[in-house]
Amino acid sequence: MAGAWPAEEIYPLAQEHGFTWGAVRPADALLDDPHPADRGFWNEVPHPELSRGFVYPGEAAVFSRTPWRSSHRAPRLGEHNQEIYEGELGLSPKELALLVAEGAL
């Protein structure tokens, strides 16, 4: 009947007994969790075209010799369409324009 126990109560008890358990939280609740914040897990990455930054998850493990940080923003929807559709898939500019005009992209 584990469903009757709140996650914040049951997972510490399970860990005390040697189980590798943790609470599964929705994404918005993770931002409020003090553990990742204390580790410096969250990184604000600027999005200059939107005049703001967004919080991104950081490194899953911390390495002293090879530190890792978010270096750039995630691509915007469709940002690399031309590069992918023409460069990688071999469509012509006219074919790509047709896909855009038809609302496929």
Helices and strands as residue ranges (DSSP letters): G 2-4, H 7-16, H 27-32, H 34-38, E 42-47, G 48-50, E 52-57, H 81-81, I 82-88, H 93-101
